[in-house]
Amino acid sequence: MNSKFKGKMHKRQVRNVTTDSLTSDLTEEKINQLCGLLGNVELTLLYKASVHGYNASAFHQRCDRQGPTLLVAYNSVGYIFGGYTSVEYAQSGQQITDPDIFLFSFQGKIPVCIKINSGYNARLDDAGGPNFGQQLYFCFNNQPVLLNQGGNTFSVDTATLYGNDTQLTECEVYKKVEQSSQFSAEEKPWRNVLWTAERRDELMESIRNYKPMMPSVSRVRILMIGPVGAGKSSFFNSINSVFMGRMTSKAMSGSAGTSLTTQFRTYPVKDGREGKPLPFVLCDTMGLEEQSGAGLDIDDISSILQGHVPDRYKFNPTTAFQPDEQKASRPASLQEKIHCVVYVIDATKISIMSSKLEEKLAAIRRKVNTLGIAQIVLMTKVDEACPLVEEDLQSIYASSYIKTKVQEVSSRLGVPVSCVLPVKNYSQELELELNCDVLLLTAIQQMLNFADDYLDDVGHTESHPI
């Protein structure tokens, strides 16, 4: 494979800036995925052990003072793995603090990240070969060998990370190069949207006049699920703001490390200050967290889906919800159940989503699937993810980067691309903005459509029992 890939502007590249003609062993697909982990960059191939030797002096000659670097190792059983450090190599002899350092391993087609347990002692910046947490030493003792010293800087499963094979067949180090050209616009938008006041008014009117498919359901219940800080509460505030005609902040939202939402909340949305309630309710939950015994419990989600959890129930991460005997003895009505599940995912975090969080989401999806409930993904913070979109929200469906993020969300969560909706929540604005409104209202319209599909299916099952 050539060291510089040809193609459209948005294709990521590996370049070499040395006098050697270096060839990357990575496929273009894997380069794209690794670049995604680093926030849309180009990778410059600095060092290749099979060319320059496995000795530490050759590594430092080519990699010192080069800024953030990505190490990619290959072993004899076919694993591709390595690590990233945001602090340049300088042979300072110091312990390096680097909260952005991580290890990765390709498992199937997707690189899985292992974040550092603490940013302190991220690596020792000495004259030896590259190390991560003084735990994993690459090219140890100037040989094509990986040494695992053990330790708790990273929580490493060696079988998963590198198949317990410490014999290296190659080791490459890349320099991270920031490239604004990665955020290029495609010639033709990959989804068509009318960015007009007329379209906004049309969507608002359609939502106002919506009537659920089943007469027994007066308002569709939409459950928001997602990691801490992804924007569940902010989405409700944004939708509420659109229909109130001004900025509102009814649900507590923010960017804390743990969930600001501690209760199950059902938020009806009114059509203006004196207006009647709209035909949907947004249900907010505690954020998902990686650790067991923290964040929303999967058993709680099951109870919410089936309509057993009351509004303002305070979650207890260590104990699942227990309905009282009277309620437990009767099934909830269709009106009380959830009719559409929305997974809220931060576009800036999808590439570094941990395997534990991914497993939690997969377990939830399996449960939702067994109940036949409609599912959609809201991909938030698109403006933070892509400078083109930050500059002009109308470019969202012309952004090649947002398109790759939508495809990545689809792949990781196992939902069709058509079910992934990029949106921008209101966060720091003081006034409503047309383009933001159109995206938010389009998302609500799709949720109502999907809820109708579920209700139609329930109605068909009731009228045609097996």
C-alpha positions in Angstrom: 0.0 0.0 0.0 1.4 3.4 -0.9 2.3 5.8 2.0 0.1 8.5 0.6 -3.5 7.7 -0.3 -5.2 9.2 -3.3 -8.9 10.1 -3.5 -11.3 12.8 -2.3 -10.1 15.6 -0.1 -11.8 14.0 3.0 -9.7 10.8 2.7 -7.2 10.7 5.5 -3.5 10.2 4.6 -0.3 8.8 5.9 2.6 10.9 4.8 6.3 10.6 5.4 8.5 13.6 6.0 11.8 11.8 6.2 14.2 11.0 3.3 13.2 7.3 3.4 10.3 6.0 1.3 8.2 4.6 4.1 5.2 2.4 3.6 2.5 2.0 6.2 1.3 -1.5 7.0 -2.1 -0.1 7.9 -5.1 -0.4 5.5 -6.8 2.8 4.6 -9.9 1.7 6.6 -7.8 1.3 9.7 -6.1 4.6 9.2 -9.5 6.3 8.9 -10.6 4.7 12.2 -7.4 5.6 14.0 -7.6 9.2 12.7 -11.2 9.3 14.0 -9.9 8.4 17.5 -7.6 11.4 17.4 -10.1 13.9 16.2 -9.6 14.1 12.4 -6.0 14.3 11.7 -3.4 13.2 9.2 -0.8 10.7 10.4 2.9 11.2 9.4 4.9 8.0 9.5 8.1 8.8 11.4 9.5 5.5 12.4 9.3 1.9 11.1 11.2 -0.7 13.1 11.7 -3.0 10.1 13.4 -0.2 8.3 15.2 1.8 11.1 15.8 -1.1 13.6 14.2 -2.0 16.9 16.8 -0.1 19.0 15.8 2.8 21.2 18.3 5.2 19.7 16.7 4.9 16.3 13.3 5.4 17.7 14.4 8.6 19.6 16.3 10.0 16.6 13.1 10.0 14.6 10.4 10.5 17.2 11.7 13.0 19.8 10.3 16.5 19.7 7.6 15.6 17.2 4.6 16.4 19.3 1.7 13.9 19.9 2.4 10.4 18.5 0.6 7.2 17.8 2.4 3.9 18.1 1.1 0.9 16.1 2.5 -2.6 16.8 1.9 -5.8 14.9 2.5 -9.3 16.3 3.0 -12.8 14.9 -0.6 -13.9 15.5 -2.1 -10.9 13.6 -3.0 -8.5 16.3 -2.8 -4.7 15.6 -2.5 -2.7 18.7 -0.6 0.2 20.4 -1.1 3.5 22.1 -1.3 7.3 21.8 0.5 9.9 23.9 -0.2 13.6 23.6 3.1 14.6 25.2 6.1 14.5 22.9 9.1 12.3 23.6 12.2 14.2 24.9 14.3 11.8 27.0 13.7 14.1 30.0 13.9 11.3 32.5 10.6 12.5 34.0 7.4 10.8 34.8 4.8 12.2 32.3 1.3 13.3 33.2 -0.9 12.7 30.2 -4.7 12.4 30.8 -5.2 11.9 27.0 -2.9 8.8 26.7 -4.7 5.6 25.7 -4.0 2.0 24.5 -6.0 0.5 21.6 -6.5 -2.8 19.9 -8.4 -3.7 16.7 -11.0 -6.2 17.6 -12.8 -7.1 14.4 -13.1 -4.0 12.3 -13.2 -1.4 15.2 -10.4 -0.2 17.4 -11.3 -0.5 21.1 -9.7 2.0 23.4 -8.4 1.5 26.9 -8.2 4.8 28.7 -5.7 5.4 31.5 -7.0 4.9 35.1 -5.2 8.2 36.1 -3.3 10.7 34.0 -0.4 10.6 36.4 2.6 8.3 35.6 1.3 7.9 32.1 4.8 6.9 30.9 8.4 7.4 31.8 10.2 9.7 29.3 13.6 8.1 29.3 16.1 7.0 26.7 14.6 3.5 26.4 12.0 2.4 23.9 8.4 3.6 24.0 6.5 2.6 27.1 2.9 3.1 28.4 2.4 3.5 32.1 5.7 1.7 32.7 3.5 -1.2 32.2 3.9 -2.0 28.5 7.3 -1.7 26.9 7.6 -1.9 23.1 10.8 -2.9 21.4 12.1 -3.9 24.8 15.8 -4.3 25.2 16.3 -3.3 21.5 14.4 -6.4 20.3 11.2 -7.0 18.5 9.5 -7.9 21.8 6.7 -6.5 23.9 7.3 -6.6 27.7 4.3 -6.5 30.1 5.5 -5.5 33.5 2.1 -5.5 35.0 0.6 -2.7 37.1 -2.6 -0.8 37.3 -2.0 2.3 35.2 -4.1 0.7 32.5 -6.7 -2.1 33.1 -5.3 -4.5 30.5 -6.6 -7.8 29.4 -3.6 -9.1 27.6 -5.5 -11.8 25.7 -7.9 -9.1 24.3 -5.2 -6.5 23.7 -2.6 -8.6 21.9 -3.6 -12.2 22.1 -0.9 -12.9 24.7 1.7 -12.9 21.9 4.7 -10.6 22.8 6.7 -11.3 19.6 6.5 -8.2 17.3 6.6 -8.4 13.6 6.5 -4.6 13.1 6.3 -1.4 15.1 5.4 2.0 13.6 5.2 5.5 15.1 3.1 8.2 13.6 3.1 11.9 14.2 -0.4 13.5 14.7 -0.8 16.4 12.2 -3.9 18.6 12.6 -5.7 19.0 9.3 -8.7 21.3 8.8 -9.1 19.8 5.3 -10.4 16.7 6.9 -13.6 18.6 7.5 -14.3 19.0 3.8 -17.7 19.4 2.2 -19.1 16.9 -0.2 -20.3 18.0 -3.6 -23.8 16.8 -3.0 -25.5 16.7 0.5 -26.1 13.1 1.6 -29.5 14.1 3.1 -31.8 16.8 1.8 -33.2 19.4 4.3 -35.2 22.6 3.6 -33.6 25.3 5.8 -36.5 27.7 5.7 -38.9 29.3 8.1 -41.8 27.7 6.1 -40.3 24.3 6.7 -39.9 25.0 10.5 -43.5 26.1 10.7 -44.7 23.1 8.7 -42.9 20.7 11.1 -44.3 22.5 14.2 -47.8 22.3 12.8 -47.4 18.6 11.9 -46.2 17.9 15.5 -49.1 19.9 17.0 -51.7 18.0 14.9 -50.1 14.5 15.5 -52.4 11.8 16.9 -51.0 8.5 18.0 -52.0 5.5 16.0 -53.7 3.8 18.9 -56.8 5.6 20.4 -55.9 4.4 23.9 -52.7 6.4 23.8 -53.1 10.2 24.0 -49.4 11.1 24.1 -46.4 9.1 22.8 -43.8 8.4 25.5 -40.2 8.8 24.3 -37.4 7.5 26.5 -33.9 9.2 26.3 -31.0 6.9 27.1 -27.3 7.8 26.9 -23.9 8.3 28.6 -23.4 11.0 31.1 -23.1 14.4 29.5 -24.3 13.3 26.0 -27.2 15.8 26.0 -30.4 14.1 27.0 -31.7 16.9 29.3 -30.3 19.5 26.9 -32.4 18.0 24.1 -35.6 18.3 26.1 -34.7 21.9 27.0 -34.0 22.6 23.3 -37.4 21.2 22.2 -39.2 23.0 24.9 -37.4 26.3 23.8 -38.6 25.8 20.2 -42.2 25.6 21.2 -42.0 28.2 23.9 -40.4 30.6 21.4 -37.6 31.5 23.9 -34.7 29.8 25.7 -35.8 27.6 28.6 -33.9 25.4 31.1 -36.5 23.2 32.7 -34.4 20.1 32.9 -31.0 20.3 34.7 -28.2 19.9 32.2 -24.5 20.4 32.2 -21.2 18.7 31.7 -20.4 17.1 35.1 -18.5 13.8 35.2 -21.4 12.1 36.9 -25.1 12.3 36.0 -26.9 15.5 36.9 -30.2 13.7 36.4 -30.8 11.5 39.4 -34.6 10.9 39.0 -36.8 9.5 36.3 -38.5 12.5 34.9 -41.4 12.7 32.4 -41.4 16.1 30.6 -44.6 17.1 28.7 -44.0 19.9 26.3 -46.5 22.7 26.0 -47.3 24.6 22.8 -46.4 28.0 24.0 -46.8 29.5 27.5 -50.6 29.2 27.5 -50.8 26.4 25.0 -52.1 22.8 25.4 -49.7 19.9 26.0 -48.2 18.5 22.7 -48.9 14.8 21.9 -45.6 13.5 23.2 -43.7 13.2 26.5 -39.9 13.1 26.8 -38.7 10.8 29.5 -35.3 11.6 31.0 -33.1 9.1 32.8 -29.9 9.0 34.8 -26.8 8.8 32.5 -25.1 5.6 31.7 -21.7 5.1 33.2 -18.9 2.6 32.5 -18.6 1.2 36.0 -21.0 -1.4 37.4 -22.9 0.0 40.3 -22.8 3.5 38.8 -25.2 5.4 36.6 -28.5 3.9 35.3 -29.1 0.2 36.0 -30.2 -2.0 33.1 -33.0 -3.5 35.3 -34.3 0.0 35.9 -34.5 0.5 32.1 -36.6 -2.6 31.8 -39.0 -1.3 34.4 -39.2 2.0 32.7 -39.9 0.5 29.3 -42.8 -1.5 30.7 -44.4 1.5 32.4 -43.8 0.7 36.0 -41.5 3.6 37.1 -43.4 6.7 38.3 -42.3 10.3 37.5 -39.7 11.6 40.0 -38.6 8.2 41.1 -35.0 8.6 42.5 -32.6 6.1 41.0 -30.4 4.0 43.2 -27.4 2.7 41.2 -26.9 -0.2 43.6 -30.5 -1.3 43.8 -32.9 -1.9 40.9 -36.4 -0.4 41.0 -39.0 -2.5 42.9 -42.7 -1.7 42.1 -45.1 -1.9 44.9 -47.2 -5.1 45.1 -50.4 -3.5 43.9 -48.8 -2.2 40.7 -46.7 -5.3 40.2 -49.9 -7.4 40.2 -51.2 -5.7 37.0 -49.6 -4.9 33.7 -49.1 -1.3 32.9 -51.4 0.1 30.2 -50.1 0.9 26.8 -50.4 4.6 27.6 -47.9 4.2 30.5 -45.3 2.2 28.5 -42.5 3.6 26.4 -43.2 3.8 22.6 -39.9 4.9 21.3 -36.3 4.7 22.7 -33.8 7.3 21.7 -30.1 6.7 22.4 -28.3 10.1 22.8 -24.6 9.9 21.7 -22.0 12.7 21.8 -20.4 12.9 18.3 -17.1 14.0 19.8 -16.9 10.9 22.0 -18.1 8.0 19.8 -14.6 7.0 18.7 -13.4 6.7 22.3 -16.5 5.0 23.7 -15.2 2.3 26.1 -16.0 -1.4 25.5 -17.8 -1.5 28.8 -20.2 1.3 27.8 -20.7 -0.3 24.4 -21.6 -3.6 26.1 -24.2 -1.7 28.3 -25.8 -0.1 25.3 -25.8 -3.5 23.5 -27.6 -5.1 26.5 -30.2 -2.4 26.5 -30.7 -2.7 22.8 -31.3 -6.4 23.2 -33.9 -5.8 25.9 -35.7 -3.1 23.8 -35.6 -5.4 20.8 -37.4 -8.2 22.7 -40.2 -5.7 23.4 -40.4 -4.6 19.8 -40.0 -0.9 20.7 -38.9 1.5 18.0 -35.3 2.9 18.4 -33.5 6.0 17.1 -30.1 7.5 17.8 -29.6 11.2 18.3 -26.0 12.2 17.6 -25.4 15.5 19.5 -22.7 18.1 19.6 -22.1 18.0 15.9 -20.9 21.6 15.9 -18.2 20.7 18.4 -17.2 17.7 16.2 -16.8 19.5 12.9 -15.6 23.1 12.3 -17.6 23.3 9.0 -20.8 22.6 10.9 -19.8 25.0 13.7 -19.4 27.7 11.1 -22.6 26.9 9.3 -25.2 24.3 10.6 -26.6 24.0 7.1 -23.4 22.2 6.1 -24.2 19.3 8.4 -25.4 17.0 5.6 -22.5 18.1 3.3 -19.9 17.3 5.9 -17.9 14.2 5.1 -16.8 14.0 8.7 -20.3 14.0 10.1 -21.2 11.3 7.6 -18.4 9.1 8.9 -19.5 9.7 12.4 -23.1 8.7 11.6 -21.7 5.5 9.9 -19.6 4.8 13.0 -22.5 5.2 15.4 -24.6 2.9 13.1 -21.8 0.3 13.2 -21.2 0.5 17.0 -24.8 0.5 18.1 -26.1 -1.8 15.4 -28.8 0.5 14.1 -29.4 1.5 10.4 -27.8 4.7 9.2 -31.3 6.0 8.5 -32.0 5.8 12.2 -29.1 8.1 13.2 -30.1 11.8 13.4 -27.4 14.4 13.9 -28.6 17.4 16.0 -27.4 20.5 17.8 -28.9 21.2 21.1 -29.2 24.8 22.4 -26.4 25.3 25.0 -25.0 28.8 25.1 -27.3 30.7 22.8 -29.6 33.4 24.0 -31.8 33.4 20.9 -33.5 30.7 18.9 -31.9 29.9 15.5 -33.7 28.7 12.4 -31.3 25.9 11.3 -31.1 24.5 14.8 -34.9 24.5 15.1 -35.3 22.6 11.8 -32.9 19.8 12.9 -34.5 19.5 16.3 -38.1 19.4 14.9 -37.1 16.9 12.2 -35.8 14.6 15.0 -39.0 14.8 16.9 -41.0 14.2 13.8 -39.0 11.0 13.1 -39.5 9.9 16.7 -43.3 10.2 16.3 -43.2 8.3 13.0 -41.2 5.5 14.7 -43.6 5.4 17.7 -46.5 5.1 15.3 -44.7 2.1 13.7 -44.5 0.4 17.1 -48.2 1.3 18.0 -49.3 0.0 14.6 -47.5 -3.3 15.3 -49.0 -3.5 18.8 -52.5 -2.8 17.4 -52.0 -5.5 14.7 -50.9 -8.0 17.3 -53.9 -7.3 19.5 -56.4 -7.6 16.6 -54.7 -10.7 15.2 -53.4 -12.7 18.2 -51.3 -15.7 17.4 
